[in-house]
Amino acid sequence: MKFSEKGALKIGKKLIISDLHLGILGFLDFSLFNRIIEVYEKSKAQTLILNGDVKHKIGRAEIHSVERFLDSLKDHVSELIVIKGNHDSGLTGLSDYIFENKTLILHGHKEVDEFFEAKRVIVGHAHPAIFIKDKVGGLKEKVWMIGHDQEKEVVVMPAFNELCSSTAVNLEKPLGFVFKYCKEFEIFTINGFYMGTVKLL
């Protein structure tokens, strides 16, 4: 398992990206496309997995543009798998999750039975960050969270889109079902620098 400085995760020949939220600006930002291709090519992965919330608005208005975006991605990667997030209504051909070799990859807004069989669980949805105080107030820095529930490893991914809002997990409990089962997490910066641990209420 390898962190990318851009917020992607590589496991074997798979590259995982979470929470694109295309259309968050009111239009599609195709600079995200270039970032994805750059990270994918650098990783030398075969399969690209978009782990939920590909689009931002829950309505149908942006579906055509998002589908064109995904079609363009397919032309640049060997294999594309899109996992359904809570913002992805109206998109077709999406997977609810991937469960392979005891690793479960899902967006994280909805619990599935395979969670209890998995040895490793990878989710998005939470948009985790850490609030760092400074002399003028403070700032949020997006982070990775890695926790353990009995013999299970839980990996919470940061949002790939830099414009997404984030939850300061050292101040408030993030969204997602995994936090019912796992309460203590190691925290890493986007590029993998260890920052310490956080205990959730």
Secondary structure, DSSP 8 states (H G I E B T S, - for coil): -EE-TTS-EEETTEEEE----BTTTSS--THHHHHHHHHHHHHT-SEEEEES--BS-SSSTTHHHHHHHHHHHHTTSSEEEEE--TT-TT--S-BS-EEETTEEE--SSS--GGGGT-SEEEE-SS-EEEEEEETTEEEEEEEEEEEEETTEEEEE---SSTTS--EETTTS--SSGGGGT--EEEEEETT--EEEEEE--
